[in-house]
Amino acid sequence: MTGMTDEGIDITVFKGSPSGKIVASTTHKDGLKPDEVLLKITHAGLCGTDLHYKTSDMVLSHEGVGIVQQVGPEVTNFKTGDRAGWGYLHNSCGHCDECLSGNEIFCSERAMYGFSDFDQGGFASHAIWKAGFLFHIPDEISSSEAAPLMCAGATVFNAMHLYGMIPTDRVGIIGVGGLGHLAIQFAAKMGCQVVVFSGTEGKEVEAKQLGASEFYYVTKNMQALEIGAPLKHLFVTTSQQPDWNCYLNTLAPHAKIYPLTVSADALTLPYMQLVVNGITLQGSICPSRGTHVKMLRFAALHHIKPIIEEFPLTEDGIKEAIHKLEIGEVRYRAVLVAENDIAGKSK
């Protein structure tokens, strides 16, 4: 298929289901609105968030990258043949205080993955999105590498960019995984001292190759961590909460903690250590568009690249990638690649 027909387009999609089984289905779109873009999806990232939605009747993946096939008459920022990607946010009202302040990710009418547009996602043959919520992929970044940046890279960069982290700060990162291995790279390239904590002793060499200046192996039930100078920022990238009693003693006064993974569990912290040291617990999500663009520019400039495993963008390929992610064997981001791009035809 090379473009929209008078009858619209039938898009092959892969959805979750109540049983958790991945189901192939079809989404029909009547046509492009004036401000929309039709993409042929070439690459799509698998995120831990997708596991939360695999039992929902919705198209999975919010880390999509593709080639522009057609644009609406009002679209001026994309043309046919451009590479484009999208992340968590699909739309916002454009006129509330948050939108007018460049914080549209917090718009009360925002359209986000898991809450709207259930008939579209990265695990599909095509997608139609508003041009204003798509991002150009820099030439320095391949489409496979770009897919995890749409969420994982954007999420860690957003917290680092918005909340006062500066060069020379000592920054702690808990976990060397899908988010953590990107957080190490971004923090190091921002000029910070990067202190990594991991429950896997064998990741020390890799963490330091990614930019860590210090590495600490953290065992279960460890009572205290001795790390020298305290940390100004602590990024939690593990799927489970850490032992806060162990980590709070590593923080400097006025330090900030950023829980970056998605969990339905209650977040419980020792009350007095938080209060007496003026610690900030900072919520953070994927970025608004301005920060997302800066993340892509920064990644391109500093050659920040996710470590990926590729799988075919097919029903079986998605099932295999999900299974490996569930048992913790993906290193470190799974990317689904459309069959005609597996040989590397896309940049």
N, C-alpha and C positions, 0 to 999 in steps of 0.2 A: 504494500500500500504506500503510495507516494503523497497522498493528500486527502483532504476532506471531499466527499462526494455530495451530491444533492440529497442523498438519503442519510447523510451523516456518517458515522463510523462506529463499527462494533469493535470494542477493545477487549482483547483477552486479558483476564485478570486472575490472580491467585489470592484466595480469601481464606480467612480462618473459619472455623465452624465450632458449634457447641462441644463437639468431641475433641477438638484440638487438631483434627485432621485438616491438611491443606487441600483446598478444593479449587479446581479450575472452573472459571465462570466467564460471563461476558457482561460488559458494561456498554450500553448504547448511549452515544452522544449525538444530538441532532445537528450540531454545528458549532462554529466558533462565534462567541460574542465579540464585539468590536475590540475589546481590550484583552483578548485571550490568545494563547499560543498553543499549537499542537506540537507535541514532542514525540519522537520515536525513542522509546527508552532503550538505552544500551547497557546501563549499569545501575544496580540498586544495592544499597547496603542493608545488612541485617543488624539490627540493634537489639539490646536487651529489652527495650520497651516493646518490641514486636512480640516477645514471648508473653507479655501481659495481655495482648490482644488476639492471640492465636485461637482463643475460644469464642471470639466475636465474629459476627457475620459482616466482615469488612475486609477490604483489600489491604494487605500488609505492606510495610516498608515506607519510611518517610525520608530515605536518603536516596533520592532519584537523580540520575544524570542521563541526558539524552541529546538528540540532535533535533533542532527546530525544523519542522516540515512545512508549517504554514503559520501565518500570523494574521490576526484580525486587522481591520482597516485603521484602527486607532493606535496600533502598536508601532512605536518608532525606535525602541531600544533593542530589538532583536530582528534578525532576518533569517531567511531559510539557510540552513547549513550551519548556523551557530551551535556551539555546545552550550547547554544550560543545565542548571541543577536546582533543586528545591529541597527544603527541609521541613521542619515541624509546622510552620505557619503558612497558611494558604491565602488568608484574606483578613482584613480588619475594616472598621467602619470609616476610618480616614478623617474623622472630625471630632473625636473626643479628646480630652486633655492628654491622654496617653499617646494617642496617634499624633497629635499636633506637636508633642514633645519628642518625637522619634522613638517612643517606647511602645510601638504597636503590638509587641508580644504580650502586653498586659491589657490590651483593649478588651472591654467587657463583651464585645460582639465578635471577638476574634474567631477565625475558623482554623482549627488545629487538628493535627492527626489524632485520631482516637475520639474526637468530639464532633467531627463534621466531615463531609466529603467521603463518606464510607465506601463509595463506589469507585474510588480511585486511589492509587498508591504506586509505589515503586515496583512492586511485583506485578508487572503488566507489560503489554506490548507497546502501549501508548499512554499518554496523559494529556489533559487539557487544563492549563492553569492560567491565572491572571499574570500578564507579563510583569506587572509590578512586584510580584512575589517570586520571580525567578532570578537566578544569578548567573552571570557569565563565568565560565570556567577559564582561569588564566592558562595561557599556552604552556607554562612551565609545569602544570599539574595534569597528569593523565586522568582519563575518566574513571578508571578503577580507583585511583588514589583520591579523586574528588568525592566519590560517593560517601565514604565515612566522614569526610569533613563537613558534610551537610548537617550532621547532628553531633557526632562525637567531638570532632574538632571545634565546631562552632560553640558547643556547650562549655568546654574548658576555657576557650579563648574569651568567651563572654564574661565569665566570672573574673578572670584575670584582668580584663580590660576595664571593667566598670567600677571595681570596688577598691581602688587605691593601691594596687600592687605596683611597686616601682623597682627599677634595676637596683641591684645589691641587696634586696630583701632576701631573707632566708625563708624558703618556701618548702613546706612539707607536702608530699603526695603519697597517699595511702593506696597501694595497689599498682601493679604493672600489668595492666590489661587493656581492654578496648579503649577506655577513656584515659587511663593512667599513662600509657606509653605515649600518647599525644600530649598530655599535660606536661610530661617531662620535657618534651621537645620545645613546646611553646614557652615554658618558664625559663628554660636555659637560654633560648634565643632572645628573650626579653632582658637578659643580663642578671638573672637571679641566681642565688645559690640554691640548688635543688637537692633536697634531702628526701630520699625515697624509703618507704617502709613496705615490706613485702613478706608474706607468709611462705614464699618460695625462695629458698636460699640460692638456688641456681640461677636466679635472674639478675644477680649483681653485675656481672660483666655486661650484659645487655643494657641494663639501666644506665650504666656509666657511659656506654657507647652512645646512648640516646641523649646524654647531657647531664645526668645526675652527678653531683659532686660528692655525695655521701650515700651510702646504702646501709640499711639496718634490717636484719632478718628478725621478724617478729613471730614468736611462737605463741601458741594458745596459753592462756592464763599467765602471760608475762605480767609481772607486777609493776615494773617501771622500765622506762627507756632512758638511757643515758646518751645524749646526743651532743653535748657541748652547748654552744650558743642556742638560745631559744628561737622559735619560729614566729614569723609575723603572719603567715597565712598557712592554712592546712586544708588541702583538697582531698575529699573522701571520694574515691572512685570505685570502691569495692561494692558488690551487690548487697553485702550485709554490713550492719553497723559495726564499727570497731569497738574495742573495749575502751570506753572514754576515760576511765580512771587511769589507764596506761598513757593515753595521748595528751590529756590536758596539762600534764606536768611538763610537756615539751614546748608549751606556748608562752610567748612573751606577753606582757600586759598589753591590752588593747588588740590582741591578735584576732583574726577572723577565721571562722570555720565555714567551709562550703560543702554541704552534702550534695553531690552532683548526680547520683543515681536515683532511679525511681523505685519506690517501695511503698507498700500499703501499711507497713509497720509504724507504730508510734515511735517518735524520736525522743529518747530519754537521755538526759545529760545530768551529771552531778551538779546540783543547784549552786552550792557555795563557791566552787572553783570558777564557775562562770561569772558570778556576781563580784567576788572580791578582786578578780583580775580584769574586770571590764571586757570580757571576751564577747565578741559578736558572732552570733550564729546567722549566717547570711544565706537566705534562700536565693536560688538562681536557676534559670531555665535556659532554653535555647535563646539566641540573641534576636533582637530586632534587626531589620534589614541593613541599617547603616553599619552596625558592628559586624554582621555577617560578611559584608563586602570587605571590611578591613581585615577580617580573619583570612579571607582568601588571598588578599594582597600580601599579607604578612607571611603566610605559608609559602606562597610562590617566591617571595624575595629570599626567604631563609631556607628554602628547600625542605620544609617540614612535610614528611610523608608518613601516612599510616602503614603499618605492617599488615598485609592483607593475605587472605586465602580466597581464591576464586572458585566459584561453583557455577554451573550452567543455570540460566534463568528459565528453569523448567519446573514442573511440579516435583519431579524427583530431586532435582538440584536443591530446591528450597527445603524439602524435607530433610535432606542430608545436612544442609547448613544449620538448620534449626536443631537437629539432633546433636551435632557437634557443639553448638553453643550451649545447649542445655547441660551437657556433661562436662563443660569447661575445657574443651579441646581446640577451640578456635584460637589461632594466634595471628593477630589479635582482633581483626575485624573481618567478617565474612562479606564478600561482595559477589552478587549474582550477576552474571554476564550473559547478555542475549547471545543466542547461538551464532548469529552471523558476525559477532564481534569477538568471539572466543579466540580467534586466531590473531587478534591484535589489530584489526582494521581501524578501530577508533583510536584516536590519540589517547 
